[in-house]
Amino acid sequence: MITEKYLNAELNEEMQSAIHESGLRVYLFPKKGFSKYYAIYGTAYGSLNRTFTVPGESEMTTVPDGIAHYLEHKMFEDENGIDAFERFAETGASANAFTSFDVTAYLFSCTDRFYENLDILLDFVNHPHFTEENVAKEQGIIGQEIKMYDDEPDWRVFFNTLIAMFHNNPVKIDIAGTVESISYITPEILYKCYNTFYNPSNMILILVGDIDMDEAMKYVDKHLSAKQPGGEIKRYSPDEPEDRVKEYIEQRLSVSQPMFRIGFKDNHPNMSGKELLKKEIVTEIILESVFSTSSDLYLDLYEKGLIDSSFGTETELSSEYGFSLIGGESAEPEKVYEIIKGELSRLISDGIDTKAVERAKKVLISQDVRVFNNVVEMGNLFLRRLLNNQNPLEYREVAKSVTYDDVYKRLCEHFNPDNCVLSVVKPL
C-alpha cells in the first residue's frame, strides 16, 4: 500500500490518501490535538441509479424507485438481529446514515474508542443480511416515512420545484420512492444492488481527526479482501430537454404562510473534477452577489416586507444533474418571483457589479477556511468532492482562478429568467 500526501501550506492542512488492494480509496485528514473523530463511508450510489448494467452482464437492470434508500435502512441489522446503532451506543459514538440522489453514506463521530467504532462501521457495511422477513418488516416502516414526507411542506415545495424543472431525469423522483414502488423490493434485488454498487472500488472512506493511517488500514484489511470482482458499472440517464416542464406549480398544505422556491435547471451537467468544482464556485458567487443578506435585492425585498429571515439560496451540481434554488416564506411569492426575474434580466443586460463579485469570492474562500475547524463538516463536504474527483484542499486555488467573464457567462446560461420555475405551497 502506497500512501500519498497532499499539503496545502497556505491552509496548513494535509490530506493523506491510500488505495487498498480491494480497490477502496481511503482519505485521512489529520487534525492533531482535536478531541473529536469522524468517519464517513460512502458509495457512489443514490436514488438516480435505477437503471444500470451490472459488470459482467449484458442485460440492462431496472429496479424499483427508492431502493438505494431502502438498502441504507436494511444495512444496520445483522444476521443475529442486532442493530449497529446498539453497538455504537455501547461505545458512546453517535452514528447515522443518509441517501441522496447520487450518494449513500454511513458515518459516526466520537471522542474516544475511534478504532473500535471504525471496526463496527466497516463490519456492518461490508456484511449485509437480507431475508424475506426483515425486508417485509421494513416496508411498513419506510411506507410510514414516505407518507410523512408527503405532508412535509419543506419537502414538497422542494420536490415540486424539481418536478416543474425536469422532464425525464429521475432527480425529480422522491429519494424514498413511493409506497407502491417499495412493495416490489425483494432480498434478491437488494443483494444485486449491494453487490453492484457497494463494491469497494465504487466506495470511499474518509477519516478526520488525530488518527494514524497505518492503524486505520489494519481495520480495512480485516474487513476487505484483495481486489474483488468489479468492472465498470454502466449507468443510464434518459435524455433531458433544456426547457422547463412548467413555470408554476402549487400545492395546498397545513402552513401558516406561503412557502416558495424559484428553481434554475442546469442543462450541462456532464462534468467532474476541477471543471465541476469551478462551475459550483461560479454559481455560488452569483448567488452570494445577487441574493445574500448584504445585496441590494435582498434589502429591497426585505424592506418591502416581501421576504423574511427564511430567505436563502442553494445549489447542487453533479455529473448527472444540477439545479439552483432561491426561496423562503412570503405572503406574496408571485410578486417576489417577478421582481427576481426582473433583476436577473437587468443583470444579464448590464452585468453584475465587479466589486460584488470580488466580495463574494472572499466570502466563499473564508467559508472554506472555516470548514477545517469542524471534523463533521469536513467529512460530509469532502465526501461529495472526492466522489466527484475533486481535491478538497484545492478549493481556494480554483476560487481564485474564477474571472468576471466566467461569472457573467454562467449568469446568462444558468439564471435564465425565461426558463426558471416557481413552486409554492399555500395554506389549506
Contacts in CASP RR format, 6 or more apart in sequence:
PFRMAT RR
TARGET T0000
AUTHOR 0000-0000-0000
METHOD contacts of the structure
MODEL  1
MITEKYLNAELNEEMQSAIHESGLRVYLFPKKGFSKYYAIYGTAYGSLNR
TFTVPGESEMTTVPDGIAHYLEHKMFEDENGIDAFERFAETGASANAFTS
FDVTAYLFSCTDRFYENLDILLDFVNHPHFTEENVAKEQGIIGQEIKMYD
DEPDWRVFFNTLIAMFHNNPVKIDIAGTVESISYITPEILYKCYNTFYNP
SNMILILVGDIDMDEAMKYVDKHLSAKQPGGEIKRYSPDEPEDRVKEYIE
QRLSVSQPMFRIGFKDNHPNMSGKELLKKEIVTEIILESVFSTSSDLYLD
LYEKGLIDSSFGTETELSSEYGFSLIGGESAEPEKVYEIIKGELSRLISD
GIDTKAVERAKKVLISQDVRVFNNVVEMGNLFLRRLLNNQNPLEYREVAK
SVTYDDVYKRLCEHFNPDNCVLSVVKPL
1 18 0 8 1.000
1 19 0 8 1.000
1 20 0 8 1.000
1 21 0 8 1.000
1 217 0 8 1.000
2 18 0 8 1.000
2 19 0 8 1.000
3 16 0 8 1.000
3 17 0 8 1.000
3 18 0 8 1.000
3 213 0 8 1.000
4 16 0 8 1.000
4 17 0 8 1.000
4 18 0 8 1.000
5 14 0 8 1.000
5 15 0 8 1.000
5 16 0 8 1.000
5 17 0 8 1.000
6 14 0 8 1.000
6 15 0 8 1.000
6 16 0 8 1.000
6 17 0 8 1.000
6 391 0 8 1.000
6 393 0 8 1.000
7 13 0 8 1.000
7 14 0 8 1.000
7 393 0 8 1.000
8 14 0 8 1.000
8 393 0 8 1.000
8 394 0 8 1.000
8 396 0 8 1.000
10 396 0 8 1.000
11 369 0 8 1.000
11 372 0 8 1.000
11 393 0 8 1.000
11 396 0 8 1.000
13 29 0 8 1.000
13 372 0 8 1.000
13 393 0 8 1.000
14 29 0 8 1.000
14 30 0 8 1.000
15 27 0 8 1.000
15 28 0 8 1.000
15 29 0 8 1.000
15 391 0 8 1.000
15 392 0 8 1.000
15 393 0 8 1.000
16 27 0 8 1.000
16 28 0 8 1.000
16 29 0 8 1.000
16 30 0 8 1.000
16 213 0 8 1.000
17 25 0 8 1.000
17 26 0 8 1.000
17 27 0 8 1.000
17 28 0 8 1.000
18 25 0 8 1.000
18 26 0 8 1.000
18 213 0 8 1.000
18 217 0 8 1.000
19 25 0 8 1.000
19 26 0 8 1.000
20 26 0 8 1.000
20 200 0 8 1.000
20 217 0 8 1.000
20 220 0 8 1.000
20 221 0 8 1.000
20 224 0 8 1.000
21 226 0 8 1.000
21 227 0 8 1.000
22 200 0 8 1.000
22 201 0 8 1.000
22 220 0 8 1.000
22 224 0 8 1.000
22 225 0 8 1.000
22 226 0 8 1.000
22 227 0 8 1.000
22 228 0 8 1.000
23 200 0 8 1.000
23 201 0 8 1.000
23 227 0 8 1.000
23 228 0 8 1.000
24 200 0 8 1.000
24 201 0 8 1.000
24 203 0 8 1.000
24 204 0 8 1.000
24 205 0 8 1.000
24 220 0 8 1.000
24 224 0 8 1.000
25 203 0 8 1.000
25 204 0 8 1.000
25 205 0 8 1.000
25 386 0 8 1.000
26 204 0 8 1.000
26 205 0 8 1.000
26 206 0 8 1.000
26 207 0 8 1.000
26 213 0 8 1.000
26 216 0 8 1.000
26 217 0 8 1.000
26 220 0 8 1.000
27 204 0 8 1.000
27 205 0 8 1.000
27 206 0 8 1.000
27 207 0 8 1.000
27 382 0 8 1.000
27 386 0 8 1.000
28 206 0 8 1.000
28 207 0 8 1.000
28 208 0 8 1.000
28 211 0 8 1.000
28 213 0 8 1.000
28 216 0 8 1.000
29 206 0 8 1.000
29 207 0 8 1.000
29 208 0 8 1.000
29 209 0 8 1.000
29 378 0 8 1.000
29 379 0 8 1.000
29 382 0 8 1.000
30 209 0 8 1.000
30 210 0 8 1.000
30 211 0 8 1.000
31 208 0 8 1.000
31 209 0 8 1.000
31 210 0 8 1.000
31 375 0 8 1.000
32 210 0 8 1.000
33 210 0 8 1.000
34 209 0 8 1.000
34 210 0 8 1.000
34 375 0 8 1.000
35 111 0 8 1.000
36 109 0 8 1.000
36 110 0 8 1.000
36 111 0 8 1.000
36 209 0 8 1.000
36 375 0 8 1.000
36 376 0 8 1.000
37 109 0 8 1.000
37 110 0 8 1.000
37 111 0 8 1.000
37 114 0 8 1.000
37 117 0 8 1.000
37 207 0 8 1.000
37 208 0 8 1.000
37 209 0 8 1.000
37 210 0 8 1.000
37 211 0 8 1.000
37 375 0 8 1.000
38 107 0 8 1.000
38 108 0 8 1.000
38 109 0 8 1.000
38 207 0 8 1.000
38 208 0 8 1.000
38 209 0 8 1.000
38 375 0 8 1.000
38 376 0 8 1.000
38 378 0 8 1.000
38 379 0 8 1.000
39 107 0 8 1.000
39 108 0 8 1.000
39 109 0 8 1.000
39 114 0 8 1.000
39 117 0 8 1.000
39 118 0 8 1.000
39 121 0 8 1.000
39 205 0 8 1.000
39 206 0 8 1.000
39 207 0 8 1.000
39 208 0 8 1.000
40 105 0 8 1.000
40 106 0 8 1.000
40 107 0 8 1.000
40 205 0 8 1.000
40 206 0 8 1.000
40 379 0 8 1.000
40 380 0 8 1.000
40 383 0 8 1.000
41 105 0 8 1.000
41 106 0 8 1.000
41 107 0 8 1.000
41 121 0 8 1.000
41 122 0 8 1.000
41 125 0 8 1.000
41 203 0 8 1.000
41 204 0 8 1.000
41 205 0 8 1.000
41 206 0 8 1.000
42 103 0 8 1.000
42 104 0 8 1.000
42 105 0 8 1.000
42 106 0 8 1.000
42 203 0 8 1.000
42 204 0 8 1.000
42 205 0 8 1.000
42 383 0 8 1.000
42 387 0 8 1.000
43 103 0 8 1.000
43 104 0 8 1.000
43 105 0 8 1.000
43 197 0 8 1.000
43 198 0 8 1.000
43 202 0 8 1.000
43 203 0 8 1.000
44 102 0 8 1.000
44 103 0 8 1.000
44 197 0 8 1.000
44 202 0 8 1.000
44 203 0 8 1.000
44 387 0 8 1.000
45 68 0 8 1.000
45 102 0 8 1.000
45 103 0 8 1.000
45 104 0 8 1.000
45 193 0 8 1.000
45 197 0 8 1.000
45 198 0 8 1.000
45 202 0 8 1.000
46 68 0 8 1.000
46 69 0 8 1.000
46 99 0 8 1.000
46 100 0 8 1.000
46 101 0 8 1.000
46 102 0 8 1.000
46 103 0 8 1.000
46 104 0 8 1.000
46 175 0 8 1.000
47 65 0 8 1.000
47 66 0 8 1.000
47 68 0 8 1.000
47 69 0 8 1.000
47 99 0 8 1.000
47 100 0 8 1.000
47 101 0 8 1.000
47 170 0 8 1.000
47 173 0 8 1.000
47 174 0 8 1.000
47 175 0 8 1.000
47 177 0 8 1.000
48 101 0 8 1.000
48 102 0 8 1.000
48 169 0 8 1.000
48 170 0 8 1.000
48 171 0 8 1.000
48 235 0 8 1.000
48 237 0 8 1.000
48 320 0 8 1.000
48 321 0 8 1.000
49 68 0 8 1.000
49 102 0 8 1.000
49 197 0 8 1.000
49 235 0 8 1.000
50 62 0 8 1.000
50 63 0 8 1.000
50 64 0 8 1.000
50 65 0 8 1.000
50 67 0 8 1.000
50 170 0 8 1.000
50 173 0 8 1.000
51 60 0 8 1.000
51 61 0 8 1.000
51 62 0 8 1.000
51 63 0 8 1.000
51 235 0 8 1.000
51 236 0 8 1.000
52 60 0 8 1.000
52 61 0 8 1.000
52 196 0 8 1.000
52 233 0 8 1.000
52 234 0 8 1.000
52 235 0 8 1.000
52 236 0 8 1.000
53 59 0 8 1.000
53 60 0 8 1.000
53 61 0 8 1.000
53 233 0 8 1.000
53 234 0 8 1.000
53 236 0 8 1.000
54 61 0 8 1.000
54 192 0 8 1.000
54 195 0 8 1.000
54 196 0 8 1.000
54 233 0 8 1.000
55 196 0 8 1.000
55 229 0 8 1.000
55 230 0 8 1.000
55 231 0 8 1.000
55 232 0 8 1.000
55 233 0 8 1.000
56 231 0 8 1.000
60 234 0 8 1.000
60 236 0 8 1.000
61 192 0 8 1.000
63 189 0 8 1.000
63 192 0 8 1.000
63 193 0 8 1.000
64 177 0 8 1.000
64 181 0 8 1.000
64 182 0 8 1.000
64 184 0 8 1.000
64 185 0 8 1.000
64 189 0 8 1.000
65 170 0 8 1.000
65 173 0 8 1.000
65 174 0 8 1.000
65 177 0 8 1.000
65 178 0 8 1.000
65 181 0 8 1.000
65 182 0 8 1.000
66 174 0 8 1.000
66 175 0 8 1.000
66 176 0 8 1.000
66 177 0 8 1.000
66 181 0 8 1.000
66 182 0 8 1.000
66 185 0 8 1.000
67 182 0 8 1.000
67 185 0 8 1.000
67 189 0 8 1.000
67 190 0 8 1.000
67 193 0 8 1.000
68 99 0 8 1.000
68 104 0 8 1.000
68 175 0 8 1.000
68 193 0 8 1.000
68 197 0 8 1.000
69 99 0 8 1.000
69 104 0 8 1.000
69 142 0 8 1.000
69 175 0 8 1.000
69 176 0 8 1.000
69 177 0 8 1.000
70 138 0 8 1.000
70 142 0 8 1.000
70 176 0 8 1.000
70 182 0 8 1.000
70 185 0 8 1.000
70 190 0 8 1.000
71 104 0 8 1.000
71 190 0 8 1.000
71 193 0 8 1.000
71 194 0 8 1.000
72 97 0 8 1.000
72 98 0 8 1.000
72 99 0 8 1.000
72 104 0 8 1.000
72 106 0 8 1.000
73 138 0 8 1.000
73 141 0 8 1.000
73 142 0 8 1.000
74 128 0 8 1.000
74 130 0 8 1.000
74 134 0 8 1.000
74 135 0 8 1.000
74 138 0 8 1.000
74 190 0 8 1.000
75 84 0 8 1.000
75 97 0 8 1.000
75 106 0 8 1.000
75 124 0 8 1.000
75 125 0 8 1.000
75 128 0 8 1.000
76 83 0 8 1.000
76 84 0 8 1.000
76 85 0 8 1.000
76 97 0 8 1.000
76 124 0 8 1.000
77 83 0 8 1.000
77 84 0 8 1.000
77 129 0 8 1.000
77 134 0 8 1.000
78 84 0 8 1.000
78 124 0 8 1.000
78 127 0 8 1.000
78 129 0 8 1.000
79 129 0 8 1.000
84 95 0 8 1.000
84 120 0 8 1.000
84 124 0 8 1.000
85 95 0 8 1.000
87 120 0 8 1.000
87 124 0 8 1.000
88 94 0 8 1.000
88 95 0 8 1.000
88 108 0 8 1.000
88 117 0 8 1.000
88 120 0 8 1.000
91 110 0 8 1.000
91 113 0 8 1.000
91 116 0 8 1.000
91 117 0 8 1.000
91 120 0 8 1.000
92 110 0 8 1.000
92 113 0 8 1.000
93 108 0 8 1.000
93 109 0 8 1.000
93 110 0 8 1.000
93 113 0 8 1.000
93 117 0 8 1.000
93 120 0 8 1.000
94 108 0 8 1.000
94 109 0 8 1.000
94 110 0 8 1.000
95 106 0 8 1.000
95 107 0 8 1.000
95 108 0 8 1.000
95 121 0 8 1.000
96 106 0 8 1.000
96 107 0 8 1.000
96 108 0 8 1.000
97 104 0 8 1.000
97 105 0 8 1.000
97 106 0 8 1.000
97 107 0 8 1.000
98 104 0 8 1.000
98 105 0 8 1.000
99 175 0 8 1.000
100 175 0 8 1.000
101 171 0 8 1.000
101 175 0 8 1.000
101 316 0 8 1.000
101 318 0 8 1.000
101 320 0 8 1.000
101 321 0 8 1.000
102 318 0 8 1.000
102 320 0 8 1.000
102 321 0 8 1.000
102 387 0 8 1.000
103 383 0 8 1.000
103 384 0 8 1.000
103 387 0 8 1.000
104 197 0 8 1.000
105 383 0 8 1.000
106 121 0 8 1.000
106 124 0 8 1.000
106 125 0 8 1.000
107 121 0 8 1.000
107 380 0 8 1.000
108 117 0 8 1.000
108 120 0 8 1.000
108 121 0 8 1.000
109 375 0 8 1.000
109 376 0 8 1.000
110 117 0 8 1.000
114 211 0 8 1.000
115 215 0 8 1.000
115 216 0 8 1.000
115 219 0 8 1.000
118 207 0 8 1.000
118 216 0 8 1.000
118 219 0 8 1.000
119 219 0 8 1.000
119 222 0 8 1.000
119 223 0 8 1.000
122 205 0 8 1.000
122 219 0 8 1.000
122 220 0 8 1.000
122 222 0 8 1.000
122 223 0 8 1.000
122 224 0 8 1.000
123 223 0 8 1.000
125 198 0 8 1.000
126 198 0 8 1.000
126 223 0 8 1.000
126 224 0 8 1.000
127 223 0 8 1.000
128 190 0 8 1.000
128 191 0 8 1.000
128 194 0 8 1.000
128 198 0 8 1.000
130 187 0 8 1.000
130 190 0 8 1.000
130 191 0 8 1.000
131 187 0 8 1.000
132 186 0 8 1.000
132 187 0 8 1.000
135 185 0 8 1.000
135 186 0 8 1.000
135 187 0 8 1.000
135 190 0 8 1.000
139 182 0 8 1.000
139 183 0 8 1.000
139 185 0 8 1.000
142 176 0 8 1.000
142 182 0 8 1.000
143 176 0 8 1.000
143 179 0 8 1.000
143 182 0 8 1.000
145 176 0 8 1.000
146 174 0 8 1.000
146 176 0 8 1.000
146 177 0 8 1.000
146 178 0 8 1.000
146 179 0 8 1.000
146 182 0 8 1.000
147 179 0 8 1.000
149 155 0 8 1.000
149 156 0 8 1.000
149 174 0 8 1.000
149 176 0 8 1.000
150 156 0 8 1.000
151 253 0 8 1.000
151 254 0 8 1.000
153 253 0 8 1.000
153 254 0 8 1.000
153 255 0 8 1.000
153 259 0 8 1.000
153 425 0 8 1.000
154 259 0 8 1.000
156 251 0 8 1.000
156 253 0 8 1.000
156 425 0 8 1.000
157 251 0 8 1.000
157 259 0 8 1.000
157 260 0 8 1.000
157 261 0 8 1.000
157 423 0 8 1.000
157 424 0 8 1.000
157 425 0 8 1.000
158 261 0 8 1.000
158 325 0 8 1.000
158 423 0 8 1.000
159 172 0 8 1.000
159 174 0 8 1.000
160 249 0 8 1.000
160 251 0 8 1.000
160 261 0 8 1.000
160 423 0 8 1.000
160 425 0 8 1.000
161 249 0 8 1.000
161 261 0 8 1.000
161 262 0 8 1.000
161 263 0 8 1.000
161 323 0 8 1.000
161 325 0 8 1.000
161 421 0 8 1.000
161 423 0 8 1.000
162 171 0 8 1.000
162 172 0 8 1.000
162 323 0 8 1.000
163 172 0 8 1.000
163 245 0 8 1.000
163 249 0 8 1.000
164 244 0 8 1.000
164 245 0 8 1.000
164 246 0 8 1.000
164 247 0 8 1.000
164 248 0 8 1.000
164 249 0 8 1.000
164 263 0 8 1.000
164 421 0 8 1.000
164 422 0 8 1.000
164 423 0 8 1.000
165 172 0 8 1.000
165 244 0 8 1.000
165 245 0 8 1.000
165 263 0 8 1.000
165 265 0 8 1.000
165 323 0 8 1.000
165 421 0 8 1.000
166 172 0 8 1.000
166 240 0 8 1.000
166 245 0 8 1.000
166 265 0 8 1.000
166 321 0 8 1.000
167 240 0 8 1.000
167 241 0 8 1.000
167 245 0 8 1.000
168 238 0 8 1.000
168 239 0 8 1.000
168 240 0 8 1.000
168 241 0 8 1.000
169 237 0 8 1.000
169 238 0 8 1.000
169 240 0 8 1.000
169 320 0 8 1.000
169 321 0 8 1.000
170 237 0 8 1.000
170 238 0 8 1.000
171 320 0 8 1.000
171 321 0 8 1.000
171 322 0 8 1.000
171 323 0 8 1.000
176 182 0 8 1.000
196 233 0 8 1.000
197 233 0 8 1.000
199 228 0 8 1.000
199 229 0 8 1.000
199 230 0 8 1.000
200 224 0 8 1.000
200 228 0 8 1.000
201 228 0 8 1.000
201 230 0 8 1.000
201 231 0 8 1.000
202 233 0 8 1.000
204 383 0 8 1.000
204 386 0 8 1.000
204 387 0 8 1.000
205 220 0 8 1.000
206 379 0 8 1.000
206 382 0 8 1.000
206 383 0 8 1.000
206 386 0 8 1.000
207 213 0 8 1.000
207 216 0 8 1.000
208 375 0 8 1.000
208 378 0 8 1.000
208 379 0 8 1.000
209 375 0 8 1.000
235 320 0 8 1.000
237 320 0 8 1.000
240 267 0 8 1.000
242 265 0 8 1.000
242 267 0 8 1.000
242 419 0 8 1.000
243 419 0 8 1.000
244 265 0 8 1.000
244 419 0 8 1.000
244 420 0 8 1.000
244 421 0 8 1.000
245 421 0 8 1.000
246 421 0 8 1.000
247 420 0 8 1.000
247 421 0 8 1.000
247 422 0 8 1.000
248 421 0 8 1.000
248 422 0 8 1.000
248 424 0 8 1.000
249 421 0 8 1.000
249 422 0 8 1.000
249 423 0 8 1.000
249 424 0 8 1.000
250 423 0 8 1.000
250 424 0 8 1.000
250 425 0 8 1.000
250 426 0 8 1.000
251 424 0 8 1.000
251 425 0 8 1.000
251 426 0 8 1.000
252 425 0 8 1.000
252 426 0 8 1.000
252 427 0 8 1.000
252 428 0 8 1.000
253 425 0 8 1.000
253 426 0 8 1.000
253 427 0 8 1.000
253 428 0 8 1.000
254 427 0 8 1.000
254 428 0 8 1.000
255 425 0 8 1.000
255 426 0 8 1.000
255 427 0 8 1.000
256 427 0 8 1.000
257 329 0 8 1.000
257 330 0 8 1.000
257 331 0 8 1.000
257 427 0 8 1.000
258 329 0 8 1.000
258 330 0 8 1.000
258 331 0 8 1.000
258 332 0 8 1.000
258 333 0 8 1.000
258 424 0 8 1.000
258 425 0 8 1.000
258 426 0 8 1.000
258 427 0 8 1.000
259 327 0 8 1.000
259 328 0 8 1.000
259 329 0 8 1.000
259 333 0 8 1.000
259 424 0 8 1.000
259 425 0 8 1.000
260 327 0 8 1.000
260 328 0 8 1.000
260 329 0 8 1.000
260 330 0 8 1.000
260 333 0 8 1.000
260 336 0 8 1.000
260 337 0 8 1.000
260 422 0 8 1.000
260 423 0 8 1.000
260 424 0 8 1.000
260 425 0 8 1.000
261 325 0 8 1.000
261 326 0 8 1.000
261 327 0 8 1.000
261 328 0 8 1.000
261 422 0 8 1.000
261 423 0 8 1.000
262 325 0 8 1.000
262 326 0 8 1.000
262 327 0 8 1.000
262 336 0 8 1.000
262 337 0 8 1.000
262 340 0 8 1.000
262 420 0 8 1.000
262 421 0 8 1.000
262 422 0 8 1.000
262 423 0 8 1.000
263 323 0 8 1.000
263 324 0 8 1.000
263 325 0 8 1.000
263 326 0 8 1.000
263 420 0 8 1.000
263 421 0 8 1.000
263 422 0 8 1.000
263 423 0 8 1.000
264 323 0 8 1.000
264 324 0 8 1.000
264 325 0 8 1.000
264 414 0 8 1.000
264 415 0 8 1.000
264 416 0 8 1.000
264 419 0 8 1.000
264 420 0 8 1.000
265 322 0 8 1.000
265 323 0 8 1.000
265 419 0 8 1.000
265 421 0 8 1.000
266 317 0 8 1.000
266 321 0 8 1.000
266 322 0 8 1.000
266 323 0 8 1.000
266 324 0 8 1.000
266 414 0 8 1.000
267 413 0 8 1.000
268 413 0 8 1.000
269 317 0 8 1.000
269 318 0 8 1.000
269 319 0 8 1.000
269 320 0 8 1.000
269 321 0 8 1.000
269 322 0 8 1.000
270 319 0 8 1.000
271 279 0 8 1.000
271 317 0 8 1.000
271 319 0 8 1.000
272 319 0 8 1.000
272 388 0 8 1.000
272 389 0 8 1.000
272 390 0 8 1.000
273 388 0 8 1.000
273 389 0 8 1.000
273 390 0 8 1.000
274 390 0 8 1.000
274 394 0 8 1.000
274 398 0 8 1.000
276 317 0 8 1.000
276 318 0 8 1.000
276 319 0 8 1.000
276 388 0 8 1.000
276 390 0 8 1.000
277 385 0 8 1.000
277 388 0 8 1.000
277 390 0 8 1.000
277 394 0 8 1.000
277 395 0 8 1.000
277 398 0 8 1.000
278 398 0 8 1.000
278 401 0 8 1.000
278 402 0 8 1.000
278 406 0 8 1.000
279 317 0 8 1.000
279 410 0 8 1.000
280 315 0 8 1.000
280 317 0 8 1.000
281 364 0 8 1.000
281 395 0 8 1.000
281 398 0 8 1.000
281 399 0 8 1.000
281 402 0 8 1.000
282 402 0 8 1.000
282 406 0 8 1.000
282 407 0 8 1.000
282 410 0 8 1.000
283 315 0 8 1.000
283 317 0 8 1.000
283 324 0 8 1.000
283 410 0 8 1.000
283 414 0 8 1.000
284 315 0 8 1.000
284 360 0 8 1.000
284 364 0 8 1.000
285 357 0 8 1.000
285 360 0 8 1.000
285 361 0 8 1.000
285 364 0 8 1.000
285 402 0 8 1.000
285 407 0 8 1.000
286 352 0 8 1.000
286 360 0 8 1.000
286 407 0 8 1.000
286 410 0 8 1.000
286 411 0 8 1.000
286 414 0 8 1.000
286 415 0 8 1.000
287 313 0 8 1.000
287 315 0 8 1.000
287 324 0 8 1.000
287 326 0 8 1.000
288 359 0 8 1.000
288 360 0 8 1.000
288 363 0 8 1.000
288 364 0 8 1.000
289 295 0 8 1.000
289 352 0 8 1.000
289 353 0 8 1.000
289 356 0 8 1.000
289 357 0 8 1.000
289 359 0 8 1.000
289 360 0 8 1.000
289 407 0 8 1.000
290 297 0 8 1.000
290 343 0 8 1.000
290 344 0 8 1.000
290 347 0 8 1.000
290 352 0 8 1.000
290 356 0 8 1.000
291 297 0 8 1.000
291 298 0 8 1.000
291 311 0 8 1.000
291 312 0 8 1.000
291 313 0 8 1.000
291 326 0 8 1.000
292 298 0 8 1.000
292 313 0 8 1.000
292 360 0 8 1.000
292 363 0 8 1.000
294 359 0 8 1.000
295 356 0 8 1.000
297 339 0 8 1.000
297 340 0 8 1.000
297 343 0 8 1.000
298 307 0 8 1.000
298 311 0 8 1.000
300 339 0 8 1.000
301 307 0 8 1.000
301 311 0 8 1.000
301 336 0 8 1.000
301 339 0 8 1.000
302 308 0 8 1.000
302 311 0 8 1.000
305 331 0 8 1.000
306 330 0 8 1.000
306 331 0 8 1.000
306 332 0 8 1.000
306 335 0 8 1.000
306 336 0 8 1.000
306 339 0 8 1.000
307 328 0 8 1.000
307 329 0 8 1.000
307 330 0 8 1.000
307 336 0 8 1.000
308 328 0 8 1.000
308 329 0 8 1.000
308 330 0 8 1.000
310 327 0 8 1.000
310 328 0 8 1.000
310 329 0 8 1.000
311 326 0 8 1.000
311 327 0 8 1.000
311 328 0 8 1.000
311 329 0 8 1.000
312 326 0 8 1.000
312 327 0 8 1.000
312 328 0 8 1.000
313 324 0 8 1.000
313 325 0 8 1.000
313 326 0 8 1.000
313 327 0 8 1.000
314 324 0 8 1.000
314 325 0 8 1.000
315 322 0 8 1.000
315 323 0 8 1.000
315 324 0 8 1.000
315 325 0 8 1.000
316 322 0 8 1.000
316 323 0 8 1.000
316 324 0 8 1.000
317 323 0 8 1.000
318 388 0 8 1.000
319 388 0 8 1.000
324 414 0 8 1.000
324 415 0 8 1.000
326 340 0 8 1.000
330 336 0 8 1.000
333 422 0 8 1.000
333 424 0 8 1.000
334 422 0 8 1.000
334 424 0 8 1.000
337 422 0 8 1.000
341 417 0 8 1.000
341 420 0 8 1.000
342 417 0 8 1.000
344 411 0 8 1.000
344 415 0 8 1.000
344 416 0 8 1.000
344 417 0 8 1.000
345 417 0 8 1.000
347 411 0 8 1.000
348 411 0 8 1.000
348 412 0 8 1.000
348 415 0 8 1.000
348 417 0 8 1.000
351 408 0 8 1.000
351 411 0 8 1.000
352 404 0 8 1.000
352 407 0 8 1.000
352 408 0 8 1.000
352 411 0 8 1.000
354 404 0 8 1.000
357 404 0 8 1.000
357 407 0 8 1.000
361 399 0 8 1.000
361 400 0 8 1.000
361 402 0 8 1.000
364 399 0 8 1.000
365 395 0 8 1.000
365 396 0 8 1.000
365 399 0 8 1.000
365 400 0 8 1.000
368 395 0 8 1.000
368 396 0 8 1.000
368 399 0 8 1.000
369 396 0 8 1.000
371 377 0 8 1.000
371 378 0 8 1.000
371 381 0 8 1.000
372 378 0 8 1.000
378 392 0 8 1.000
381 392 0 8 1.000
382 392 0 8 1.000
385 391 0 8 1.000
385 392 0 8 1.000
386 392 0 8 1.000
END
